Amino acid sequence: MSSLVMLSAAVLLGLLLPSSSAYNILYGGDTLSTGQSITHGAYTFIIQSDCNLVLYDNGRAVWSSGTYGRGRNCILSMQTDGNLVIYDGSKKAVWASNSRGSQANYILVLQRDRNVVIYGAPRWSTGTHTANSEGVVIVKSDQNDISFTPMTQDRKIAMVTNN
């Protein structure tokens, strides 16, 4: 019998794609050191050497954490409580998304619509998605076949599993 399980498409994609092939995902518990980034096409989400977290679109900054010069040797941490935090070299928090929840499996996704979103249950985003883009993907399963289909804004995200 099939049961309907409501899931975030990004979590589902995170389960299907190993981190080595998913350059646009940061899993709960993962960190980025100064100069490291996640990317998707022309978009780059990077923790810079000046401690500023910046989202670039074709080299043009479209969002930043505003933490320029607030530390050195900073790291970006996608915590297992759903909070995205920048720590300076002395492990002092200099910025947070304030999306803390209970301990769970969270992921941060740089989506193809340019928006950066924390999923578990969506808790935070940069709000930088572009108009008329496909954004999130729904995974449809028919027997043993899995296909990916663009999702419109008005549809719910669901996955059918066979028990």
N, C-alpha and C positions, 0 to 999 in steps of 0.2 A: 504494500500500500504506500502511496505517496503522501508525504507530509510537507506542508509548506513551511519553510524556514525563512524568516525575514533576516536578511544579511545585508550589510553594506557591500556594495560592489567592490570597493577598494580592498576590503578585508578578504573577499573571495579571490580577487586577483593576487593579493599578497600570499594566499595559500597555494595558488596554482603556479606562481612564478618564483623560482628560487632567487635569493637576493643577488646572485651573480648575474642574472639576466634582467633584473628589475632595477635599472639605474635611477628611477624616479621615485623610489620608495625608501623610507627610513623606518625600520621596525622598532617597536618598543624595546628599550634596552640598548639600542644602537646609538652611537655618537658620531659626530663629524668634528674633526680637529680643524684648527685654523687652516684656511686654504682649500678645504675639502667641500664638495658640493654634491647635490643630486641634480640630474638634468632630465629634460624631456624636450626633444627637438631643439628649438631656438631658446628654450627657457632654462635658466640656471638659478638654483637656490643655494647660496654659498655663505659660509661663515668666514668673513674676511679677517685679515691680520689685524685690522683696527677694532676687532670685536663686534663689528656690525654684521647682522644677518640681512642679506639683500637678495631680492628676487629680480633677476634680469630677464628681459625680453629682447633678444637680438642685441645684447650689450647695453641696453637702456634700462636703468633702474626703474622699476614700477612699484616697488614696496621695500621698506626697510624697517628693522626693529628700532632704529634710532639710538643704537648703542655705540655709535662711533666714538672711539677713544676711551671707552669705559673699562678697558682691561687689556691684558696681553695674554697670549697663549690660551685664548678662549676655546671652549668646546661647546658644541650644540648637542644636547641630549634629548632624545625622544624617550621619555620615561615610561615605565610600565604602568603608571597611574594616569596616562593620557596627557600629561603636561609636557610642553616643549620648553626647554630651559637653556639659556646661555649662561655658562659658568666661566669666570675668569680663571687665570692660572692658579690662584689661591683657593679655588673651588667655591668662590662666593657667587651666588646667583646675581646676574646683572640685568636679566630680562626673563620674562616667562609669558607664555600664552594664557596662563590662568585657566587652563582647561582640565585641571586635576579632577579625577574621579576615583572610582575604586580600582584596585589592581585588576588588570585585564589585558587582553591582547589588542594593543593599539598600533596603528601605523600612520605615518605621515606620507601623503602622496602628492607629488607635483603632477597635477593632471594635465591632460592634453588641451584643456581649455585655459591653461595658465594659472589656475587657482591652486593654492597649496592648502590641503585639508587634512586634519587629523580625524581618522576614522576609528571606530570601535562602535560608538554612536557618534555621529558628527558633533564635535565639541568646539572646533575653532577653525577659521580659515582666514586667508589674507584678503578675501573679497576682491580678487583681481581677475576673475574669470572674464573672458571676452564674450561679447554678445553673439548669439547665433552659433555657438560652438556646441559640439556633441558632449563634451565633458565626460560624465560618468558612463560606464559601460555595464550593461546587464548581461549576465551569463545565462544562456538558455541551454537546458539539457534535454536531449531527446534520446532515450535509451542510453547508449554509451557515447554518443556524440556530444561534444560541448562546442558551442559557438558563442561569439561575442557580438553583441548588437548595441549600437548607440542608444542611449536612453534620453527621452525627452524630459523636460523639467517636471511634467505633471504625472509621471509614472512612478510607481513604487518599485523598490528594488527587492527582488525575491529570488530564491533558488528552490527548486523542487528536488527533494532527495528521495530515493527509494529505500524503504526500511525492510 
